Amino acid sequence: GETPDPVGDMLFVSTSSPVLSDEEYAEFIKAQSALLKKYLGRPPEEGRRPRRLTYISSPCETEE
């Protein structure tokens, strides 16, 4: 098999916790979907390869 190359494969994990109302979060999801749609469905060609994106959305713990 091939030797793993996380840098060359542009592998990363990122976590952020924006503070948003439900309405703002819905707007964010809509904008994110529009951006992704721009890149989906491109045909395979030289220099392109499939890339897997996984999103998990969950509530954060809150301090009270």
Predicted model as a PDB file, atoms N, CA, C, CB and O in Angstrom, pLDDT in the B-factor column:
MODEL        1                                                                  
ATOM      1  N   GLY A   1       0.814  -1.201   0.000  1.00 71.00           N  
ATOM      2  CA  GLY A   1       0.000   0.000   0.000  1.00 71.00           C  
ATOM      3  C   GLY A   1       0.847   1.250   0.000  1.00 71.00           C  
ATOM      4  O   GLY A   1       2.068   1.205   0.150  1.00 71.00           O  
ATOM      5  N   GLU A   2       0.193   2.322  -0.166  1.00 84.00           N  
ATOM      6  CA  GLU A   2       0.882   3.621  -0.174  1.00 84.00           C  
ATOM      7  C   GLU A   2       1.190   4.083   1.244  1.00 84.00           C  
ATOM      8  CB  GLU A   2       0.031   4.679  -0.898  1.00 84.00           C  
ATOM      9  O   GLU A   2       0.494   3.720   2.192  1.00 84.00           O  
ATOM     10  N   THR A   3       2.226   4.875   1.375  1.00 91.00           N  
ATOM     11  CA  THR A   3       2.560   5.499   2.645  1.00 91.00           C  
ATOM     12  C   THR A   3       1.613   6.670   2.874  1.00 91.00           C  
ATOM     13  CB  THR A   3       4.046   5.967   2.670  1.00 91.00           C  
ATOM     14  O   THR A   3       1.458   7.509   1.986  1.00 91.00           O  
ATOM     15  N   PRO A   4       0.977   6.749   4.037  1.00 90.00           N  
ATOM     16  CA  PRO A   4       0.081   7.880   4.303  1.00 90.00           C  
ATOM     17  C   PRO A   4       0.802   9.222   4.178  1.00 90.00           C  
ATOM     18  CB  PRO A   4      -0.528   7.750   5.698  1.00 90.00           C  
ATOM     19  O   PRO A   4       1.952   9.361   4.593  1.00 90.00           O  
ATOM     20  N   ASP A   5       0.122  10.190   3.608  1.00 91.00           N  
ATOM     21  CA  ASP A   5       0.681  11.535   3.432  1.00 91.00           C  
ATOM     22  C   ASP A   5      -0.393  12.562   3.800  1.00 91.00           C  
ATOM     23  CB  ASP A   5       1.185  11.753   1.958  1.00 91.00           C  
ATOM     24  O   ASP A   5      -1.020  13.145   2.914  1.00 91.00           O  
ATOM     25  N   PRO A   6      -0.611  12.790   5.114  1.00 90.00           N  
ATOM     26  CA  PRO A   6      -1.663  13.720   5.531  1.00 90.00           C  
ATOM     27  C   PRO A   6      -1.495  15.133   4.972  1.00 90.00           C  
ATOM     28  CB  PRO A   6      -1.706  13.787   7.026  1.00 90.00           C  
ATOM     29  O   PRO A   6      -2.487  15.780   4.636  1.00 90.00           O  
ATOM     30  N   VAL A   7      -0.266  15.619   4.868  1.00 92.00           N  
ATOM     31  CA  VAL A   7      -0.037  16.969   4.338  1.00 92.00           C  
ATOM     32  C   VAL A   7      -0.370  17.007   2.852  1.00 92.00           C  
ATOM     33  CB  VAL A   7       1.430  17.414   4.573  1.00 92.00           C  
ATOM     34  O   VAL A   7      -1.093  17.893   2.397  1.00 92.00           O  
ATOM     35  N   GLY A   8       0.149  16.061   2.106  1.00 89.00           N  
ATOM     36  CA  GLY A   8      -0.126  16.004   0.673  1.00 89.00           C  
ATOM     37  C   GLY A   8      -1.591  15.755   0.367  1.00 89.00           C  
ATOM     38  O   GLY A   8      -2.109  16.234  -0.642  1.00 89.00           O  
ATOM     39  N   ASP A   9      -2.266  14.999   1.243  1.00 89.00           N  
ATOM     40  CA  ASP A   9      -3.690  14.725   1.065  1.00 89.00           C  
ATOM     41  C   ASP A   9      -4.574  15.858   1.581  1.00 89.00           C  
ATOM     42  CB  ASP A   9      -4.056  13.438   1.767  1.00 89.00           C  
ATOM     43  O   ASP A   9      -5.797  15.804   1.446  1.00 89.00           O  
ATOM     44  N   MET A  10      -3.961  16.878   2.167  1.00 89.00           N  
ATOM     45  CA  MET A  10      -4.676  18.011   2.755  1.00 89.00           C  
ATOM     46  C   MET A  10      -5.696  17.545   3.796  1.00 89.00           C  
ATOM     47  CB  MET A  10      -5.378  18.824   1.658  1.00 89.00           C  
ATOM     48  O   MET A  10      -6.816  18.053   3.853  1.00 89.00           O  
ATOM     49  N   LEU A  11      -5.295  16.572   4.614  1.00 91.00           N  
ATOM     50  CA  LEU A  11      -6.126  16.048   5.677  1.00 91.00           C  
ATOM     51  C   LEU A  11      -6.101  17.015   6.850  1.00 91.00           C  
ATOM     52  CB  LEU A  11      -5.653  14.644   6.108  1.00 91.00           C  
ATOM     53  O   LEU A  11      -5.034  17.464   7.268  1.00 91.00           O  
ATOM     54  N   PHE A  12      -7.276  17.336   7.383  1.00 89.00           N  
ATOM     55  CA  PHE A  12      -7.325  18.204   8.554  1.00 89.00           C  
ATOM     56  C   PHE A  12      -8.620  17.997   9.317  1.00 89.00           C  
ATOM     57  CB  PHE A  12      -7.179  19.671   8.146  1.00 89.00           C  
ATOM     58  O   PHE A  12      -9.606  17.497   8.778  1.00 89.00           O  
ATOM     59  N   VAL A  13      -8.597  18.386  10.561  1.00 91.00           N  
ATOM     60  CA  VAL A  13      -9.782  18.408  11.408  1.00 91.00           C  
ATOM     61  C   VAL A  13      -9.874  19.804  11.973  1.00 91.00           C  
ATOM     62  CB  VAL A  13      -9.722  17.320  12.546  1.00 91.00           C  
ATOM     63  O   VAL A  13      -8.877  20.368  12.423  1.00 91.00           O  
ATOM     64  N   SER A  14     -11.058  20.359  11.951  1.00 91.00           N  
ATOM     65  CA  SER A  14     -11.257  21.716  12.446  1.00 91.00           C  
ATOM     66  C   SER A  14     -12.535  21.771  13.264  1.00 91.00           C  
ATOM     67  CB  SER A  14     -11.309  22.731  11.281  1.00 91.00           C  
ATOM     68  O   SER A  14     -13.551  21.195  12.874  1.00 91.00           O  
ATOM     69  N   THR A  15     -12.489  22.449  14.375  1.00 92.00           N  
ATOM     70  CA  THR A  15     -13.665  22.625  15.216  1.00 92.00           C  
ATOM     71  C   THR A  15     -13.825  24.100  15.521  1.00 92.00           C  
ATOM     72  CB  THR A  15     -13.556  21.795  16.523  1.00 92.00           C  
ATOM     73  O   THR A  15     -12.862  24.781  15.872  1.00 92.00           O  
ATOM     74  N   SER A  16     -15.036  24.583  15.386  1.00 92.00           N  
ATOM     75  CA  SER A  16     -15.333  25.965  15.760  1.00 92.00           C  
ATOM     76  C   SER A  16     -16.697  25.989  16.427  1.00 92.00           C  
ATOM     77  CB  SER A  16     -15.295  26.918  14.517  1.00 92.00           C  
ATOM     78  O   SER A  16     -17.513  25.089  16.226  1.00 92.00           O  
ATOM     79  N   SER A  17     -16.937  27.010  17.213  1.00 93.00           N  
ATOM     80  CA  SER A  17     -18.193  27.123  17.945  1.00 93.00           C  
ATOM     81  C   SER A  17     -18.775  28.523  17.801  1.00 93.00           C  
ATOM     82  CB  SER A  17     -17.985  26.783  19.425  1.00 93.00           C  
ATOM     83  O   SER A  17     -18.697  29.323  18.734  1.00 93.00           O  
ATOM     84  N   PRO A  18     -19.358  28.827  16.644  1.00 93.00           N  
ATOM     85  CA  PRO A  18     -19.966  30.150  16.502  1.00 93.00           C  
ATOM     86  C   PRO A  18     -21.199  30.280  17.407  1.00 93.00           C  
ATOM     87  CB  PRO A  18     -20.354  30.408  15.028  1.00 93.00           C  
ATOM     88  O   PRO A  18     -21.901  29.302  17.663  1.00 93.00           O  
ATOM     89  N   VAL A  19     -21.440  31.472  17.872  1.00 94.00           N  
ATOM     90  CA  VAL A  19     -22.607  31.755  18.714  1.00 94.00           C  
ATOM     91  C   VAL A  19     -23.672  32.360  17.809  1.00 94.00           C  
ATOM     92  CB  VAL A  19     -22.248  32.726  19.918  1.00 94.00           C  
ATOM     93  O   VAL A  19     -23.547  33.507  17.379  1.00 94.00           O  
ATOM     94  N   LEU A  20     -24.723  31.588  17.518  1.00 95.00           N  
ATOM     95  CA  LEU A  20     -25.733  31.990  16.543  1.00 95.00           C  
ATOM     96  C   LEU A  20     -27.132  31.673  17.048  1.00 95.00           C  
ATOM     97  CB  LEU A  20     -25.488  31.298  15.203  1.00 95.00           C  
ATOM     98  O   LEU A  20     -27.341  30.707  17.781  1.00 95.00           O  
ATOM     99  N   SER A  21     -28.080  32.498  16.646  1.00 96.00           N  
ATOM    100  CA  SER A  21     -29.484  32.172  16.897  1.00 96.00           C  
ATOM    101  C   SER A  21     -29.881  31.056  15.943  1.00 96.00           C  
ATOM    102  CB  SER A  21     -30.412  33.429  16.717  1.00 96.00           C  
ATOM    103  O   SER A  21     -29.137  30.746  15.013  1.00 96.00           O  
ATOM    104  N   ASP A  22     -31.036  30.451  16.159  1.00 96.00           N  
ATOM    105  CA  ASP A  22     -31.509  29.413  15.240  1.00 96.00           C  
ATOM    106  C   ASP A  22     -31.656  29.971  13.828  1.00 96.00           C  
ATOM    107  CB  ASP A  22     -32.851  28.834  15.723  1.00 96.00           C  
ATOM    108  O   ASP A  22     -31.349  29.282  12.855  1.00 96.00           O  
ATOM    109  N   GLU A  23     -32.115  31.194  13.711  1.00 98.00           N  
ATOM    110  CA  GLU A  23     -32.283  31.819  12.401  1.00 98.00           C  
ATOM    111  C   GLU A  23     -30.931  32.055  11.732  1.00 98.00           C  
ATOM    112  CB  GLU A  23     -33.047  33.145  12.533  1.00 98.00           C  
ATOM    113  O   GLU A  23     -30.777  31.796  10.539  1.00 98.00           O  
ATOM    114  N   GLU A  24     -29.955  32.542  12.488  1.00 98.00           N  
ATOM    115  CA  GLU A  24     -28.617  32.760  11.940  1.00 98.00           C  
ATOM    116  C   GLU A  24     -27.968  31.436  11.532  1.00 98.00           C  
ATOM    117  CB  GLU A  24     -27.733  33.489  12.966  1.00 98.00           C  
ATOM    118  O   GLU A  24     -27.276  31.359  10.517  1.00 98.00           O  
ATOM    119  N   TYR A  25     -28.205  30.392  12.341  1.00 96.00           N  
ATOM    120  CA  TYR A  25     -27.629  29.095  12.023  1.00 96.00           C  
ATOM    121  C   TYR A  25     -28.256  28.520  10.754  1.00 96.00           C  
ATOM    122  CB  TYR A  25     -27.815  28.127  13.196  1.00 96.00           C  
ATOM    123  O   TYR A  25     -27.554  27.929   9.934  1.00 96.00           O  
ATOM    124  N   ALA A  26     -29.542  28.682  10.586  1.00 97.00           N  
ATOM    125  CA  ALA A  26     -30.214  28.237   9.365  1.00 97.00           C  
ATOM    126  C   ALA A  26     -29.645  28.972   8.152  1.00 97.00           C  
ATOM    127  CB  ALA A  26     -31.741  28.467   9.467  1.00 97.00           C  
ATOM    128  O   ALA A  26     -29.450  28.372   7.095  1.00 97.00           O  
ATOM    129  N   GLU A  27     -29.381  30.264   8.302  1.00 98.00           N  
ATOM    130  CA  GLU A  27     -28.777  31.064   7.226  1.00 98.00           C  
ATOM    131  C   GLU A  27     -27.367  30.557   6.909  1.00 98.00           C  
ATOM    132  CB  GLU A  27     -28.731  32.565   7.622  1.00 98.00           C  
ATOM    133  O   GLU A  27     -26.983  30.461   5.743  1.00 98.00           O  
ATOM    134  N   PHE A  28     -26.606  30.235   7.947  1.00 96.00           N  
ATOM    135  CA  PHE A  28     -25.261  29.696   7.767  1.00 96.00           C  
ATOM    136  C   PHE A  28     -25.299  28.381   6.991  1.00 96.00           C  
ATOM    137  CB  PHE A  28     -24.583  29.489   9.127  1.00 96.00           C  
ATOM    138  O   PHE A  28     -24.527  28.189   6.052  1.00 96.00           O  
ATOM    139  N   ILE A  29     -26.198  27.475   7.384  1.00 96.00           N  
ATOM    140  CA  ILE A  29     -26.317  26.176   6.711  1.00 96.00           C  
ATOM    141  C   ILE A  29     -26.702  26.370   5.242  1.00 96.00           C  
ATOM    142  CB  ILE A  29     -27.364  25.283   7.427  1.00 96.00           C  
ATOM    143  O   ILE A  29     -26.183  25.684   4.362  1.00 96.00           O  
ATOM    144  N   LYS A  30     -27.605  27.300   4.989  1.00 97.00           N  
ATOM    145  CA  LYS A  30     -28.023  27.586   3.613  1.00 97.00           C  
ATOM    146  C   LYS A  30     -26.833  28.085   2.786  1.00 97.00           C  
ATOM    147  CB  LYS A  30     -29.167  28.634   3.598  1.00 97.00           C  
ATOM    148  O   LYS A  30     -26.649  27.657   1.646  1.00 97.00           O  
ATOM    149  N   ALA A  31     -26.031  28.982   3.349  1.00 97.00           N  
ATOM    150  CA  ALA A  31     -24.858  29.520   2.643  1.00 97.00           C  
ATOM    151  C   ALA A  31     -23.816  28.425   2.422  1.00 97.00           C  
ATOM    152  CB  ALA A  31     -24.236  30.695   3.437  1.00 97.00           C  
ATOM    153  O   ALA A  31     -23.201  28.352   1.358  1.00 97.00           O  
ATOM    154  N   GLN A  32     -23.622  27.587   3.416  1.00 96.00           N  
ATOM    155  CA  GLN A  32     -22.663  26.492   3.296  1.00 96.00           C  
ATOM    156  C   GLN A  32     -23.110  25.511   2.210  1.00 96.00           C  
ATOM    157  CB  GLN A  32     -22.499  25.762   4.648  1.00 96.00           C  
ATOM    158  O   GLN A  32     -22.291  25.035   1.424  1.00 96.00           O  
ATOM    159  N   SER A  33     -24.385  25.216   2.169  1.00 96.00           N  
ATOM    160  CA  SER A  33     -24.927  24.315   1.142  1.00 96.00           C  
ATOM    161  C   SER A  33     -24.747  24.905  -0.256  1.00 96.00           C  
ATOM    162  CB  SER A  33     -26.419  24.034   1.405  1.00 96.00           C  
ATOM    163  O   SER A  33     -24.409  24.186  -1.196  1.00 96.00           O  
ATOM    164  N   ALA A  34     -24.970  26.205  -0.392  1.00 97.00           N  
ATOM    165  CA  ALA A  34     -24.806  26.865  -1.687  1.00 97.00           C  
ATOM    166  C   ALA A  34     -23.345  26.787  -2.148  1.00 97.00           C  
ATOM    167  CB  ALA A  34     -25.267  28.342  -1.604  1.00 97.00           C  
ATOM    168  O   ALA A  34     -23.074  26.555  -3.326  1.00 97.00           O  
ATOM    169  N   LEU A  35     -22.426  26.977  -1.231  1.00 96.00           N  
ATOM    170  CA  LEU A  35     -21.001  26.893  -1.573  1.00 96.00           C  
ATOM    171  C   LEU A  35     -20.642  25.475  -2.012  1.00 96.00           C  
ATOM    172  CB  LEU A  35     -20.125  27.319  -0.370  1.00 96.00           C  
ATOM    173  O   LEU A  35     -19.963  25.293  -3.023  1.00 96.00           O  
ATOM    174  N   LEU A  36     -21.088  24.478  -1.267  1.00 96.00           N  
ATOM    175  CA  LEU A  36     -20.791  23.094  -1.612  1.00 96.00           C  
ATOM    176  C   LEU A  36     -21.399  22.725  -2.964  1.00 96.00           C  
ATOM    177  CB  LEU A  36     -21.310  22.151  -0.522  1.00 96.00           C  
ATOM    178  O   LEU A  36     -20.766  22.038  -3.766  1.00 96.00           O  
ATOM    179  N   LYS A  37     -22.609  23.173  -3.213  1.00 96.00           N  
ATOM    180  CA  LYS A  37     -23.298  22.875  -4.477  1.00 96.00           C  
ATOM    181  C   LYS A  37     -22.479  23.356  -5.677  1.00 96.00           C  
ATOM    182  CB  LYS A  37     -24.695  23.530  -4.496  1.00 96.00           C  
ATOM    183  O   LYS A  37     -22.485  22.726  -6.735  1.00 96.00           O  
ATOM    184  N   LYS A  38     -21.776  24.475  -5.502  1.00 95.00           N  
ATOM    185  CA  LYS A  38     -20.932  25.030  -6.560  1.00 95.00           C  
ATOM    186  C   LYS A  38     -19.865  24.033  -7.012  1.00 95.00           C  
ATOM    187  CB  LYS A  38     -20.269  26.320  -6.082  1.00 95.00           C  
ATOM    188  O   LYS A  38     -19.457  24.051  -8.173  1.00 95.00           O  
ATOM    189  N   TYR A  39     -19.410  23.164  -6.104  1.00 95.00           N  
ATOM    190  CA  TYR A  39     -18.309  22.257  -6.398  1.00 95.00           C  
ATOM    191  C   TYR A  39     -18.739  20.805  -6.622  1.00 95.00           C  
ATOM    192  CB  TYR A  39     -17.321  22.310  -5.283  1.00 95.00           C  
ATOM    193  O   TYR A  39     -17.949  20.002  -7.119  1.00 95.00           O  
ATOM    194  N   LEU A  40     -19.958  20.462  -6.269  1.00 95.00           N  
ATOM    195  CA  LEU A  40     -20.438  19.097  -6.471  1.00 95.00           C  
ATOM    196  C   LEU A  40     -20.733  18.842  -7.938  1.00 95.00           C  
ATOM    197  CB  LEU A  40     -21.687  18.835  -5.629  1.00 95.00           C  
ATOM    198  O   LEU A  40     -21.099  19.759  -8.673  1.00 95.00           O  
ATOM    199  N   GLY A  41     -20.573  17.598  -8.362  1.00 92.00           N  
ATOM    200  CA  GLY A  41     -20.934  17.222  -9.721  1.00 92.00           C  
ATOM    201  C   GLY A  41     -19.894  17.539 -10.774  1.00 92.00           C  
ATOM    202  O   GLY A  41     -20.150  17.377 -11.968  1.00 92.00           O  
ATOM    203  N   ARG A  42     -18.731  17.985 -10.352  1.00 95.00           N  
ATOM    204  CA  ARG A  42     -17.671  18.224 -11.341  1.00 95.00           C  
ATOM    205  C   ARG A  42     -17.167  16.881 -11.849  1.00 95.00           C  
ATOM    206  CB  ARG A  42     -16.498  19.063 -10.729  1.00 95.00           C  
ATOM    207  O   ARG A  42     -17.006  15.947 -11.063  1.00 95.00           O  
ATOM    208  N   PRO A  43     -16.917  16.771 -13.141  1.00 94.00           N  
ATOM    209  CA  PRO A  43     -16.481  15.486 -13.686  1.00 94.00           C  
ATOM    210  C   PRO A  43     -15.028  15.174 -13.308  1.00 94.00           C  
ATOM    211  CB  PRO A  43     -16.638  15.483 -15.210  1.00 94.00           C  
ATOM    212  O   PRO A  43     -14.220  16.082 -13.106  1.00 94.00           O  
ATOM    213  N   PRO A  44     -14.711  13.884 -13.216  1.00 92.00           N  
ATOM    214  CA  PRO A  44     -13.310  13.519 -12.961  1.00 92.00           C  
ATOM    215  C   PRO A  44     -12.436  13.983 -14.120  1.00 92.00           C  
ATOM    216  CB  PRO A  44     -13.165  11.985 -12.753  1.00 92.00           C  
ATOM    217  O   PRO A  44     -12.829  13.875 -15.282  1.00 92.00           O  
ATOM    218  N   GLU A  45     -11.280  14.485 -13.813  1.00 95.00           N  
ATOM    219  CA  GLU A  45     -10.294  14.847 -14.830  1.00 95.00           C  
ATOM    220  C   GLU A  45      -8.934  14.931 -14.168  1.00 95.00           C  
ATOM    221  CB  GLU A  45     -10.658  16.195 -15.528  1.00 95.00           C  
ATOM    222  O   GLU A  45      -8.823  14.829 -12.946  1.00 95.00           O  
ATOM    223  N   GLU A  46      -7.920  15.113 -14.958  1.00 96.00           N  
ATOM    224  CA  GLU A  46      -6.537  15.176 -14.469  1.00 96.00           C  
ATOM    225  C   GLU A  46      -6.416  16.185 -13.325  1.00 96.00           C  
ATOM    226  CB  GLU A  46      -5.571  15.553 -15.619  1.00 96.00           C  
ATOM    227  O   GLU A  46      -6.847  17.332 -13.447  1.00 96.00           O  
ATOM    228  N   GLY A  47      -5.830  15.746 -12.224  1.00 93.00           N  
ATOM    229  CA  GLY A  47      -5.601  16.640 -11.086  1.00 93.00           C  
ATOM    230  C   GLY A  47      -6.750  16.679 -10.090  1.00 93.00           C  
ATOM    231  O   GLY A  47      -6.613  17.267  -9.017  1.00 93.00           O  
ATOM    232  N   ARG A  48      -7.883  16.062 -10.424  1.00 94.00           N  
ATOM    233  CA  ARG A  48      -9.012  16.022  -9.501  1.00 94.00           C  
ATOM    234  C   ARG A  48      -9.124  14.646  -8.877  1.00 94.00           C  
ATOM    235  CB  ARG A  48     -10.318  16.392 -10.217  1.00 94.00           C  
ATOM    236  O   ARG A  48      -8.823  13.635  -9.511  1.00 94.00           O  
ATOM    237  N   ARG A  49      -9.560  14.620  -7.629  1.00 91.00           N  
ATOM    238  CA  ARG A  49      -9.848  13.357  -6.967  1.00 91.00           C  
ATOM    239  C   ARG A  49     -10.984  13.577  -5.979  1.00 91.00           C  
ATOM    240  CB  ARG A  49      -8.587  12.792  -6.253  1.00 91.00           C  
ATOM    241  O   ARG A  49     -11.187  14.697  -5.512  1.00 91.00           O  
ATOM    242  N   PRO A  50     -11.717  12.535  -5.659  1.00 92.00           N  
ATOM    243  CA  PRO A  50     -12.806  12.701  -4.691  1.00 92.00           C  
ATOM    244  C   PRO A  50     -12.249  13.118  -3.327  1.00 92.00           C  
ATOM    245  CB  PRO A  50     -13.622  11.390  -4.560  1.00 92.00           C  
ATOM    246  O   PRO A  50     -11.180  12.666  -2.918  1.00 92.00           O  
ATOM    247  N   ARG A  51     -12.974  13.967  -2.646  1.00 92.00           N  
ATOM    248  CA  ARG A  51     -12.604  14.401  -1.295  1.00 92.00           C  
ATOM    249  C   ARG A  51     -13.833  14.254  -0.417  1.00 92.00           C  
ATOM    250  CB  ARG A  51     -12.067  15.883  -1.281  1.00 92.00           C  
ATOM    251  O   ARG A  51     -14.912  14.735  -0.765  1.00 92.00           O  
ATOM    252  N   ARG A  52     -13.674  13.601   0.704  1.00 93.00           N  
ATOM    253  CA  ARG A  52     -14.797  13.356   1.601  1.00 93.00           C  
ATOM    254  C   ARG A  52     -14.860  14.454   2.656  1.00 93.00           C  
ATOM    255  CB  ARG A  52     -14.678  11.966   2.268  1.00 93.00           C  
ATOM    256  O   ARG A  52     -13.888  14.702   3.369  1.00 93.00           O  
ATOM    257  N   LEU A  53     -16.005  15.100   2.743  1.00 92.00           N  
ATOM    258  CA  LEU A  53     -16.262  16.101   3.775  1.00 92.00           C  
ATOM    259  C   LEU A  53     -17.342  15.550   4.691  1.00 92.00           C  
ATOM    260  CB  LEU A  53     -16.689  17.480   3.152  1.00 92.00           C  
ATOM    261  O   LEU A  53     -18.375  15.069   4.223  1.00 92.00           O  
ATOM    262  N   THR A  54     -17.110  15.619   5.974  1.00 93.00           N  
ATOM    263  CA  THR A  54     -18.083  15.163   6.950  1.00 93.00           C  
ATOM    264  C   THR A  54     -18.327  16.289   7.941  1.00 93.00           C  
ATOM    265  CB  THR A  54     -17.601  13.873   7.672  1.00 93.00           C  
ATOM    266  O   THR A  54     -17.388  16.837   8.518  1.00 93.00           O  
ATOM    267  N   TYR A  55     -19.584  16.625   8.131  1.00 89.00           N  
ATOM    268  CA  TYR A  55     -19.951  17.664   9.090  1.00 89.00           C  
ATOM    269  C   TYR A  55     -20.775  17.042  10.199  1.00 89.00           C  
ATOM    270  CB  TYR A  55     -20.733  18.815   8.402  1.00 89.00           C  
ATOM    271  O   TYR A  55     -21.681  16.248   9.943  1.00 89.00           O  
ATOM    272  N   ILE A  56     -20.464  17.399  11.410  1.00 91.00           N  
ATOM    273  CA  ILE A  56     -21.262  16.984  12.557  1.00 91.00           C  
ATOM    274  C   ILE A  56     -21.652  18.256  13.297  1.00 91.00           C  
ATOM    275  CB  ILE A  56     -20.476  15.978  13.494  1.00 91.00           C  
ATOM    276  O   ILE A  56     -20.790  19.039  13.695  1.00 91.00           O  
ATOM    277  N   SER A  57     -22.927  18.455  13.475  1.00 92.00           N  
ATOM    278  CA  SER A  57     -23.409  19.629  14.195  1.00 92.00           C  
ATOM    279  C   SER A  57     -24.013  19.155  15.512  1.00 92.00           C  
ATOM    280  CB  SER A  57     -24.456  20.436  13.345  1.00 92.00           C  
ATOM    281  O   SER A  57     -24.851  18.253  15.535  1.00 92.00           O  
ATOM    282  N   SER A  58     -23.583  19.768  16.596  1.00 92.00           N  
ATOM    283  CA  SER A  58     -24.129  19.406  17.899  1.00 92.00           C  
ATOM    284  C   SER A  58     -24.146  20.634  18.798  1.00 92.00           C  
ATOM    285  CB  SER A  58     -23.307  18.264  18.548  1.00 92.00           C  
ATOM    286  O   SER A  58     -23.344  21.551  18.621  1.00 92.00           O  
ATOM    287  N   PRO A  59     -25.049  20.651  19.748  1.00 90.00           N  
ATOM    288  CA  PRO A  59     -25.053  21.757  20.701  1.00 90.00           C  
ATOM    289  C   PRO A  59     -23.793  21.691  21.570  1.00 90.00           C  
ATOM    290  CB  PRO A  59     -26.333  21.718  21.585  1.00 90.00           C  
ATOM    291  O   PRO A  59     -23.259  20.611  21.821  1.00 90.00           O  
ATOM    292  N   CYS A  60     -23.334  22.835  22.016  1.00 88.00           N  
ATOM    293  CA  CYS A  60     -22.175  22.915  22.898  1.00 88.00           C  
ATOM    294  C   CYS A  60     -22.655  22.941  24.350  1.00 88.00           C  
ATOM    295  CB  CYS A  60     -21.311  24.172  22.573  1.00 88.00           C  
ATOM    296  O   CYS A  60     -23.780  23.336  24.656  1.00 88.00           O  
ATOM    297  N   GLU A  61     -21.770  22.513  25.211  1.00 82.00           N  
ATOM    298  CA  GLU A  61     -22.076  22.652  26.634  1.00 82.00           C  
ATOM    299  C   GLU A  61     -22.111  24.141  26.964  1.00 82.00           C  
ATOM    300  CB  GLU A  61     -21.023  21.896  27.527  1.00 82.00           C  
ATOM    301  O   GLU A  61     -21.304  24.916  26.450  1.00 82.00           O  
ATOM    302  N   THR A  62     -23.026  24.527  27.803  1.00 77.00           N  
ATOM    303  CA  THR A  62     -23.119  25.941  28.191  1.00 77.00           C  
ATOM    304  C   THR A  62     -22.795  26.096  29.653  1.00 77.00           C  
ATOM    305  CB  THR A  62     -24.516  26.508  27.897  1.00 77.00           C  
ATOM    306  O   THR A  62     -23.068  25.213  30.466  1.00 77.00           O  
ATOM    307  N   GLU A  63     -22.217  27.217  29.976  1.00 66.00           N  
ATOM    308  CA  GLU A  63     -21.938  27.542  31.381  1.00 66.00           C  
ATOM    309  C   GLU A  63     -23.136  28.263  31.944  1.00 66.00           C  
ATOM    310  CB  GLU A  63     -20.648  28.409  31.531  1.00 66.00           C  
ATOM    311  O   GLU A  63     -23.641  29.209  31.338  1.00 66.00           O  
ATOM    312  N   GLU A  64     -23.589  27.831  33.084  1.00 61.00           N  
ATOM    313  CA  GLU A  64     -24.736  28.516  33.711  1.00 61.00           C  
ATOM    314  C   GLU A  64     -24.405  28.912  35.106  1.00 61.00           C  
ATOM    315  CB  GLU A  64     -25.979  27.637  33.709  1.00 61.00           C  
ATOM    316  O   GLU A  64     -25.240  29.497  35.796  1.00 61.00           O  
TER     317      GLU A  64                                                      
ENDMDL                                                                          
END                                                                             
